[in-house]
Amino acid sequence: MSDKLENEPQILGYDKFMKNTFNSALILAVLTALGTAASFQISAQTAYPNKPIRYIVPVAAGGGSDTVGRTVTERWGKVLNQTFIVDNQGGGGGVIASQNTAKAAPDGYTLMQGYVATHGTSPATRKLPYDPIKDFTPIGMIGGTPNVLVVNSNLPVKNYKEFIAYLNANRGHVSYGSAGQGSLTHLSMELLKTQTNTFMVHIPYRGIAPSFTDLIGGQTQAMFPGLAAAMPHLRSGRIRALAVTGKARHPQLKDVPTLDELGLKGFDAQQWYGVVGPANMPPAVVKILNESLVKTLQAPDMREKLAIEAIEPQAMTSEAFGAFIKADVARWTKLAKEKNIELE
């Protein structure tokens, strides 16, 4: 009896210990399972992208910029295994689209195709309701097409050097057309005038089409359009190309030298396109978008697809693209101040 009484508490204590240990293990297992499930659920909820991405193009449907956007997003969507919904928001020279993008949630589901006007020339020449740098997150460059210095085919010049000599010999009697005050076609020619110490009268038009009409008709003598817009007229022989911007000759105009070759070092004005999002986007999302965009641009047939608009892919990191935008705004701002170009 005494042995039983002495052992009873020990047995009861052991049972209690084992029971408590089992319960603790069970609770731990349940909590672990719940934690794993919760972790999986959170991961599933935050996986990017898990829904369609709105891609704002700041022009009406049908133009060159729209073509670029649809060409890129069609392939980009396959790389990300997600749908891009192209949203054309024309008006205000890209101001409306830029404002809407800047105000969107910075979650990666609203992007915009920024280009030289929205994030280059317009900020340099007018007061805008957005900051091209502070209000956006740079995602990556798509590519660019050079501007090409062209003249009416009847002008008695065959090359760039003869053109400069002609300007000096006919100072004040040569005019050039542009797509409008403050446009890239305007600023590019003003930059040329500054760097060559020449003079031409500026005739601004409401768009590139009427400026070509008067150039071909002889009302103006020169222009500095984007290559894509100029190609049909170059093929017809009605205008002549003298030089292109950029660091290398363009594949579609292999016999036309760059201005850099001709002595104007760093003359790299171009019609460029890239992708931006609202400010303060998560770095992880930016990384996914940039890497997938680069992969898209490196596809074997992408260069051929973009060649329709004379665009050469220019893949770069988001950081490099951000630096590119800053440099472009700074360059055109400096020129606009020097030439007193400011639009209301």
Secondary structure, DSSP 8 states (H G I E B T S, - for coil): -HHHHHHHHHHHHHHHHHHHHHHHHHHHHHHHHHHHHHHHHHHHHH-S--S-EEEEESS-TTSHHHHHHHHHHHHHHHHHTS-EEEEE--SGGGHHHHHHHHHS-SSSSEEEEEETIIIIIHHHHB--SS-TTTTEEEEEEEEEEEBEEEEETTSS--SHHHHHHHHHHTTTS-EEEESSTTSHHHHHHHHHHHHHT---EEEE-SSHHHHHHHHHHTSS-EE--BHHHHHHHHHHTSEEEEEE-SSS--GGGTTS-BTTTTT-TT---EEEEEEEEETT--HHHHHHHHHHHHHHHTSTTHHHHHGGGT-EE----HHHHHHHHHHHHHHHHHHHHHHT--B-
